[in-house]
Amino acid sequence: MNHADLVAKVASHADLSRDAAGQVLEAVAKTIVEALHAGEEVRYSGLGIFDVSERAARQGRNPQTGEAISIAASKAARFRAAKGLKDALNGESAKPAAKKDAAPKKAAPKKK
């Protein structure tokens, strides 16, 4: 799915014009980038967490010449999927919660 397809889907689901949906998506993307640039993480319930991963400077090798090179420290955006997203991708439905008011099972007596 490309950007235009995403805009069309959002417009359809939210009953918006394509222009309005495009503006909303651009605003969301801009807000996430600004938050990450400020060092904040962005949590979207049911989808996941966007945060910044810092990579330390290190020594590497040029694979063609074998020459040692310095690789500068850098930052990268990272996304960690929420459990709900992982379950949806793997075809698992939400499992019912265990009943808390149920009596606990008694352990079988130990044999000596």
BELPE-V480352 format. One record per helix or strand of 2 or more residues. SS is the DSSP state (H for helix, E for strand). FROM is the first residue (numbers start at 1). TO is the last residue. If there is no record, write none. Layout:
SS/FROM/TO  SS/FROM/TO
This chain:
H/3/14  H/18/37  E/42/44  E/48/55  E/58/61  E/68/71  E/74/81  H/83/89
